[in-house]
Amino acid sequence: MRKFVIYSDSCCDLTKEEREQYDIQYIPMYCIYEGVSHYADLDWTEEEREAFYQKMREGMRVKTAQITQADYEAAFEKELEAGNDILSVSCSSALSASVLASYKARDELLKKYPEAKIICIDSLSAVRALGMLCLTAAQMRADGKTIEEVAAWIEEHKLEVNQEATPEKLTYMKAAGRVSATSAFFGGLLNIKPIIISDVKGRNLAVEKVKGRHASFVRVAERMQERYEDVPYQNVCISHAVCPEGAEELKKEILAHLPQLEGKITTTWLGPIIGATCGPGIVAVFFYGKKVTEGADE
């Protein structure tokens, strides 16, 4: 059985330590700001993260750009030349066109390497939800599962990765076209905090509005308790954008509702791609739970 390599993109938000431990590769997307295109680097330092989000607070606009077909071909061909197969798990197609470029790269490379296996998956998720699917894939690979078995599992279970998020401000999401101008205006006046999930089509969907920052953390914890399931490969993670105090407050609320998770919650930084959309101050939790059904009719 040929070895298969797991690839993702800058939206997976896996740390260098995790990527090395689980042997997961990523291809960077791009952030464009101050007139310069930058790799969306998952290994940026704390100082770089602080500076990035501080500039956003000061009004810097950040645009993002997808991975190109050429980027995928270059990364994939290196593995194919080494005799490896490829499992590529990409950010939701509702948020990035990168996965479409991976399909094109796959189709071109299979003409040259017809004996190879290249499986490209639209995760319908982003951020740590995407990272969790990659970690599960790596664990299954370590357990001896084939590339086909791992890919089939992801396709069957990818909507069981739950996202419950709440931003500090709606300003950044308004600028990125994620909420209406009216919602953003009244949200600022009334201190309204939306609860944002990833829906069945991989879109960020505001499902509730809560008044007050603390109340939003309580509601996220309540929703998590309603949806959480104790399943194999469970991996609970809180992500934040320069808001460690908010991440800690949310963690306390989650443990008050799900005390069995004591010592089992990872906390990480939100990466530059989704951070550019949501802005500083957003806090989110990701976990395996009930299958997402919201958004099917929209």
N, C-alpha and C positions, 0 to 999 in steps of 0.2 A: 504494500500500500504506500503510495507516494505521500510525502509530507505535504500538509497544506498550511499556508501562511494566512493569518488573519489581518486584514487591513480595515482601517476606518478613516475618519477625517478629523479636522480640528474641532468638530462639534462633540466629539466623544468625551472630552474633558478628563481623560485618564492621565494620572501623573506619570512622570518618568519612571518612578519606582514600580508602579503597577504595570506599565507597558513592558518593562524589563522582566519583571517577575513572571508575567503571563505570556510573554513573547507575542505582543500585539504591536503592529506597525500602524502609523497614520500618515496620510498625505495632507499637507497643510492647505487650507483655504487662504484667502487674502483679506486683509483689512486695509482700507484706503483712508488716510486722514493726513491733514496738513500737506496735501499735494503729493504724498508719497504712498506707494503700495508696499505693504509689509506682509510677511508671512504671519499667519495667525498661529503663533508659536505656543504650544501647550506648556513649554518649559520656561516661560517668562518668570523673572524674579519677582519677589514681593514688591521691590521698589518700582519695577516696571509696571506691575499691575496697579499699584497706588497712583502712579503718574498718569496712566491711561485713563483711569476712572475720574481722577481729579480734573483732567482736561475736559472730560465729558461734562462734569459738573459746571465747568467754566464756559461751556457752550460749544465745544468742539464736536463737529458732526463726523460720524464714522460710517463709511459705506463698506459693504462686504462683497467679495467676489468669489465665485465658485471655483472648484478644481476643474482644470481643462482636460479634454480628452488626451492631450499630449502628456500632461502630468501623470495621468493614470497609466498610459501606455509605458512610460519610462519606468515607473515603479513596478508594474506588473511584469514587464519583460525581464527585468533583473531576476525575478523569482523563477520565471519560466525557464530561463537559461540555466538556472541552478537545479532544474528538475523538480520544482515545487508546484503544487496546485495553489489556487487562490480563492479565499472566501472574503469578499468585500462587503462590509456592512456600513451603509451610508446614512447620513442625516436625512430626515424626512424630505420627500420630494415636494411637500407643500411649503417647505422653508428654503430649500436650495435645489438648484438644478444639477448639482454635482453628480447625483446618482445616475442621471441620464447620460452624462459624459462617461461614467464607468461602464454603462451598457455598450456604448459605442466602442470604447477601448477593448472591451471583452470580445465583441464581434470581429474587430479587426485582428486581434492577436490570435484568435482561434483559427483564422485562415492560415496563419504561419505556424501555429503549434496545435494541430488538430488532435493530438493525443492528450493535451492538457485539459484540466477542469478549472474553469473560472466561473464562480457563482457570485453574482452581485445582487444584494438585497436592499430594498428600500425599507429602512427600519420603521418608518412612520413615527419617528421620535427624534429627539435631539438631546444635547447636553448629557447629563449623567444617565439618563434613560438609555441612550445609545451606548454609552460606556458600559452599562450593566449587561446589555446584550452581548457585547464583545467579551466581557469577562466570563459570562456563562459559556460562550462559544469556546473560549480557551480552556475552561474547566472540563467541558465535554470532550474536547480534543485530548486533553491529558488522561481522560478516562478511557480513551481508545475508540471514541466514536469517529465514524467516517465523515468526510466533508459533506456528503449528502444527508447523513443523519443530523448533523449539526444545523445545516441550512434548513431542513424540514422542521426542526424544533423551533428555530427562530421564527419562521413564517407562521407556525401555529400559535406561538405564545407571545409574539411581539406586542400585541395589544394588552397584554397583562402587566406591562411595565407602566406604572402609574406616575404621573407628575402632578404635584400640588404646589403651586407657586403663588407668591404675593409680592408685588413690587412696592418700593418705597414711594415712587411717584409715577404717574401715568404720562408725564411729559415725554419721556424717551420713546415709549411705545407709540404715542401719538405721532411723533416725528417719523417713526418707521412705518406708519400706516397700520399699527396693530389695534388702535382704538379710534373712535370718532372724536372729532374736535370737541363736540358737545360733552361727551363722556369725560374727556380729559379735563375740560373746564370745570364741570361740576364736581369731578373727583377731587380737584385741587381745593375747591371751596369747602366741600363738606368732609374732607379727610376720608374719602371713600377709597378702600383698598379692594381691588378685584381678586378673586381666586381664579387662577388660570391653570387649565389642564391641557394636555395634548389629546385631541379628539381622535375619532376613528380614521380620519383622513390625514392625520399627522399635523393638524393645524393647532396653533395656540388659541384656546377658546376660553373666554371669561364666562364662568358658570355661576358665580355668585359675587355679590358686592357686600363688603363688610365695612362698618364705620370704625376707624381707629386701627392703629398698627398692632397693638397687643391683641385686639379682638381678631385680627386676621390670622395671627399665629395660632390662637386657640381654635379657630374654625378649620385651619389646615390640619391641625392635629386630630380634630374630631372627624374630619373627612377621611383622614388616613386610617383611623381606627375602624371606620365603617368599611373600608375597602381592603385593608391589609389581609394577606393570607400567609400562613406559615408553610412555605413551599420549598422544595429543593432549589438551591442556587439563590436563595433570598440574599439580597444585598442592599441594605438601606443606606442612603447617602443624602446629606444635606449640602446644598451648594449655595454660595452667596457671592455677591459682588461688593467687595470692601465693606462688608457688614457683619463682622464676626460676632458682635453683640446680638444682632438679630438672629443669627444662626444658633447661638447658644440659647437664646430665649425660646426659639422654636424647638430645639432639642429637649429642653425641660418640659415643654408642653406635650411633646410626643411621648416622653417617658412617663408622664403623669397618666396618659391614656393607654400606653402600651409598655408597662414596666418590664416585660420580658425582653425588651430590646436594650436594656442596660449593657453597655460595653460592646454593642453590636452596630453602632451608628458611626459611619465615616463622615467627616466634614471636609469639604474641598472648596476651592475657589471656582467661580464661574469663569469659563474661558472667554477669549476676546470676541468670538463670533456672535454668540447669543448675548453676551454682555453689551455689544454694540447696539443691539436692538432694545434690550430691556433696561440698560443703564445701571448705574451704581445703586446699591440698596436693595436689590431684589434678593429674596431668599426662597429656596425651593427644596422640597424633599422628593426623592425618587425611591420606588419600592415595587416589588412584585405584589400584585393583588388581583382584585376582580377585573375581568376583561372590560376595557373601555367600550362604551356604547354611544356616548354623546357625540353629536354632530353627524350622525348617519343620514339625516334627512335634509341637511343644509347644503 
